[in-house]
Amino acid sequence: MIQDGFILVDKPEGWTSFKTDRFVGSLLGTRKVGHLGTLDPFATGLLPVFVGKGLKYLRFCEGFDKGYSCKCVFGAKTDTMDKTGEFISENYPSDEDIALLEQSGYKLLHEAFNKVKASEEQLPPAYSAKKIDGKKAYELARKGEMPELKPSKIKIYSLDIIDISKPGKGFAVDFDCMCSKGTYIRTICSDLGELTGYGAYAESLRRTVNGQFNVRDAYTPEKLQEMAEAQDFSFVRDASETVSFLPEIVLDAKQTKDIKFGRKIAFPIEIAGDPDEENREYYRATFEGKLIAVVYPSAETDGLTMRIERLYAHD
């Protein structure tokens, strides 16, 4: 049975990311399973799941940018910043308020979106998997303890209003967002609520993009089950695809042999500036179209040297 690679899963609402891992593992008969980018149980959408030797590629994908579609309800706050939490305040706009917003072309709302889009830092939600002294923030929050969270650097590339609707109370906004790793859409909703003065929370959340992968190419659990029962494992993709975004270094036969035997070789291309050891830039080293290793440049006394981060030549 095929056990090596990764699968793009369209995670359903109510499933945890770990339940999705277990489901994929049971289909492929392996316990070597791990996902890229945890999704909250109430969220749906793209969850890449790595299996077998594919797990060796997972760490190089952790910095991927992400894309989401969200429905944000204005007029109330919850303790989790989404629909699963307890309501902690309500301030629904009146019909007159909404009429004035409509007359202004929702100017207040657009100003709030523009301000949030320009944010360069964000405070993670108390109910999140952010680690604090080895414990997840939501574990502390559920015990009634207030986790001491610090702002994180983020980048919001786009934050676009798709639709404005009026449910039973208040109003709701559907928006799309492209953002950097570590950006919380629930916090975006909460910040929008604060800026408009009404409060807000995420009613629905769907991940659409993870790096170069799109939810359009993902499979529902039902479809995966159907294909597995038919012994069709075409949903398992070659894990080397996941590092295709890295800049490429094409090796010759001698360099390839030297890498396989761990010999020191000069870095074969020029780079701008000195190598940053804390924020390394990785490259995929290939020979005749095959991935040999993920490497990075290292400054040594005899010049710039190619260091191996992960060798795949013997896989």
VOGU-3710 file (C-alpha; in Angstrom, 3 decimals, decimal comma):
1> miqdgfilvd> 0,000/0,000/0,000  1,238/3,505/-0,839  2,310/5,240/2,363  4,734/7,952/1,295  3,782/11,465/0,214  1,043/13,915/1,094  -2,702/14,277/0,607  -4,714/17,468/0,238  -7,767/17,005/2,461  -10,850/19,217/2,471
11> kpegwtsfkt> -11,437/19,042/6,223  -15,109/19,073/7,250  -16,537/21,184/10,059  -16,377/19,451/13,437  -13,239/17,436/12,707  -10,008/18,262/14,496  -6,814/18,304/12,466  -5,617/15,277/14,442  -8,791/13,359/13,631  -8,043/14,076/9,972
21> drfvgsllgt> -4,534/12,658/10,467  -5,931/9,484/12,008  -8,456/9,109/9,192  -5,752/9,380/6,510  -3,479/7,035/8,456  -6,217/4,402/8,645  -6,795/4,631/4,872  -3,110/4,084/4,145  -2,300/1,688/6,967  0,319/3,829/8,682
31> rkvghlgtld> 0,783/5,740/11,934  3,407/8,008/10,418  1,089/10,915/9,743  1,249/14,669/10,350  -0,551/17,767/9,088  0,592/21,155/7,889  -1,084/24,113/9,601  -3,665/23,207/12,229  -7,292/24,137/11,525  -9,803/24,776/14,330
41> pfatgllpvf> -12,597/22,173/14,519  -15,225/24,715/13,384  -13,103/25,651/10,344  -13,192/23,790/7,054  -10,961/23,556/4,023  -7,448/22,781/2,939  -5,361/20,598/5,251  -2,256/18,974/3,719  -1,549/15,667/5,494  1,890/14,053/5,167
51> vgkglkylrf> 2,443/10,310/5,482  5,434/7,972/5,732  8,635/9,349/4,242  6,650/12,400/3,181  7,004/13,669/6,752  10,638/14,507/5,915  9,360/17,396/3,800  6,879/18,829/6,281  9,264/21,205/8,063  10,122/23,050/4,848
61> cegfdkgysc> 6,470/23,957/4,324  5,772/25,515/7,718  6,375/29,069/6,522  3,800/28,943/3,731  1,428/31,873/3,288  -2,255/31,029/3,714  -5,561/32,076/2,164  -8,979/32,074/3,876  -12,627/32,878/3,285  -14,526/34,029/6,374
71> kcvfgaktdt> -17,995/35,200/7,389  -17,758/37,767/10,196  -20,848/38,760/12,202  -20,908/42,301/13,644  -22,797/43,160/16,842  -21,497/40,675/19,414  -18,334/39,238/20,958  -17,531/35,700/22,087  -14,728/34,557/24,368  -13,189/32,456/21,589
81> mdktgefise> -13,718/35,094/18,871  -15,798/32,587/16,886  -19,258/31,024/16,951  -18,176/28,158/19,238  -17,620/30,426/22,237  -19,798/31,989/24,912  -21,250/35,417/24,149  -19,589/38,008/26,375  -21,278/41,134/24,981  -23,900/42,195/22,457
91> nypsdedial> -24,110/45,536/20,683  -26,066/44,885/17,510  -26,516/47,958/15,308  -30,094/49,197/15,031  -31,976/49,361/11,731  -31,254/53,099/11,724  -27,524/52,455/12,234  -27,469/50,011/9,338  -29,413/52,418/7,120  -26,794/55,104/7,817
101> leqsgykllh> -23,991/52,635/7,072  -25,626/51,758/3,763  -26,076/55,424/2,841  -22,347/56,024/3,443  -21,397/52,995/1,338  -20,268/51,262/4,548  -17,466/53,793/4,886  -16,841/52,873/8,550  -16,449/49,226/7,585  -14,078/49,900/4,693
111> eafnkvkase> -11,931/52,121/6,913  -11,726/49,328/9,495  -10,694/46,793/6,837  -7,992/49,121/5,510  -6,609/49,685/9,004  -6,496/45,972/9,837  -4,883/45,165/6,481  -2,053/47,571/7,341  -1,340/45,766/10,637  2,177/44,426/11,061
121> eqlppaysak> 1,601/42,840/14,472  -1,209/40,795/15,921  -2,060/39,507/19,397  -2,939/35,778/19,209  -6,310/34,729/20,681  -6,395/33,390/24,239  -8,129/30,314/22,810  -5,321/29,278/20,456  -2,582/26,664/20,279  0,096/29,298/20,909
131> kidgkkayel> 2,637/27,848/23,360  3,319/29,692/26,640  5,970/28,091/28,863  5,300/24,785/27,148  1,508/24,951/27,547  -1,041/25,822/24,889  -2,874/29,098/25,476  -6,320/27,481/25,212  -5,414/25,006/27,987  -4,741/27,927/30,325
141> arkgempelk> -7,829/29,843/29,154  -10,099/26,862/29,827  -8,778/26,749/33,398  -9,775/30,376/33,871  -6,171/31,593/33,692  -5,350/34,556/31,467  -2,435/33,520/29,210  0,254/36,189/28,815  0,374/36,555/25,055  2,744/38,765/23,111
151> pskikiysld> 2,130/40,324/19,681  3,546/38,432/16,705  4,847/39,858/13,430  2,402/39,229/10,591  1,746/40,317/7,022  -1,713/40,690/5,491  -1,328/40,755/1,714  -5,008/41,209/0,891  -8,230/41,652/2,857  -11,171/41,963/0,495
161> iidiskpgkg> -14,876/42,396/1,276  -16,874/39,966/-0,880  -20,405/40,478/0,415  -22,351/42,359/3,102  -25,597/40,794/4,322  -28,160/41,343/7,064  -29,032/38,225/9,056  -31,543/38,307/11,926  -29,506/40,790/13,964  -26,650/43,115/13,018
171> favdfdcmcs> -24,880/42,573/9,739  -22,414/40,030/8,381  -19,425/40,455/6,075  -17,925/37,753/3,874  -14,270/38,466/3,165  -11,203/36,810/1,646  -7,742/37,117/3,155  -4,212/36,222/2,082  -1,750/36,389/4,937  1,503/35,151/6,386
181> kgtyirtics> 1,989/32,197/8,671  0,756/32,815/12,219  -2,051/35,226/11,287  -5,313/34,493/13,117  -8,484/35,249/11,181  -10,480/35,209/14,425  -8,324/38,076/15,674  -8,936/39,961/12,419  -12,691/39,622/13,067  -12,293/40,801/16,655
191> dlgeltgyga> -10,160/43,789/15,583  -12,739/44,752/12,957  -15,403/44,624/15,661  -13,396/46,906/17,929  -12,723/49,419/15,151  -16,391/49,635/14,157  -17,534/49,749/17,785  -19,999/46,864/17,424  -17,856/43,873/18,299  -17,559/40,916/15,931
201> yaeslrrtvn> -16,799/37,203/15,734  -16,098/34,597/13,062  -19,237/32,747/12,024  -17,503/30,512/9,482  -13,925/30,015/8,322  -12,536/28,122/5,348  -8,895/27,759/4,341  -8,560/27,991/0,581  -4,799/28,266/0,041  -1,689/26,855/1,718
211> gqfnvrdayt> 1,485/27,817/-0,120  1,180/26,616/-3,722  -1,750/24,329/-2,891  -5,440/25,148/-3,334  -8,583/23,674/-1,816  -9,885/23,135/-5,353  -7,487/20,185/-5,556  -8,403/18,742/-2,152  -10,523/15,649/-1,439  -13,340/15,297/1,059
221> peklqemaea> -13,073/12,362/3,496  -15,986/10,707/1,683  -14,160/10,873/-1,653  -10,916/9,603/-0,108  -12,776/6,677/1,448  -14,403/5,863/-1,893  -11,080/5,962/-3,772  -9,251/3,888/-1,158  -11,929/1,201/-1,271  -11,466/1,079/-5,045
231> qdfsfvrdas> -7,687/0,713/-4,512  -7,181/4,051/-6,278  -4,427/5,856/-4,375  -3,847/8,589/-6,924  -4,723/11,107/-4,187  -1,284/10,497/-2,637  1,076/13,065/-4,135  4,865/13,039/-4,353  6,142/14,918/-1,301  8,985/16,474/-3,299
241> etvsflpeiv> 6,309/18,762/-4,819  6,181/20,593/-1,516  9,720/21,972/-1,882  9,297/22,931/-5,530  8,854/26,534/-4,377  12,475/26,657/-3,152  15,049/28,196/-5,513  16,790/25,449/-7,487  20,463/24,542/-7,738  21,196/22,148/-10,603
251> ldakqtkdik> 24,075/19,835/-9,699  26,448/18,001/-12,002  27,339/14,343/-11,545  30,440/15,044/-9,418  28,609/17,448/-7,083  25,818/14,929/-6,675  28,298/12,197/-5,727  30,065/14,545/-3,293  26,768/15,417/-1,579  25,830/11,752/-1,234
261> fgrkiafpie> 29,134/11,029/0,488  29,018/14,138/2,674  31,979/15,861/1,062  32,391/19,595/1,397  31,720/21,516/-1,809  31,654/25,194/-2,646  28,247/26,835/-2,918  27,724/26,839/-6,702  25,763/30,087/-7,110  26,199/33,680/-5,975
271> iagdpdeenr> 23,958/35,051/-3,229  23,270/38,638/-2,197  24,913/39,576/1,109  26,112/37,220/3,811  24,188/34,081/4,817  21,756/34,600/7,695  22,243/31,645/10,037  19,112/32,434/12,056  16,806/32,796/9,031  18,398/30,458/6,542
281> eyyratfegk> 17,435/30,531/2,899  17,027/26,994/1,661  17,566/25,685/-1,861  16,559/22,453/-3,567  19,553/20,709/-5,114  18,609/18,547/-8,099  20,350/16,247/-10,559  18,690/15,271/-13,834  15,350/16,500/-12,500  15,516/14,470/-9,277
291> liavvypsae> 15,603/16,091/-5,837  18,897/15,206/-4,145  18,902/17,443/-1,071  17,701/20,630/0,567  20,772/22,787/1,182  21,776/26,204/2,463  24,878/28,426/2,126  27,312/28,695/5,029  30,177/31,193/5,297  33,476/29,509/6,245
301> tdgltmrier> 37,118/30,567/6,198  37,654/29,090/2,747  34,550/30,662/1,265  30,868/29,925/0,863  30,108/26,244/1,454  27,039/24,157/0,674  25,558/22,652/3,808  23,016/19,850/3,717  19,822/20,391/5,700  18,158/17,210/4,441
311> lyahd> 19,494/14,490/2,138  16,944/12,704/-0,046  19,289/10,952/-2,428  19,031/7,600/-0,618  15,246/7,647/-0,083
//
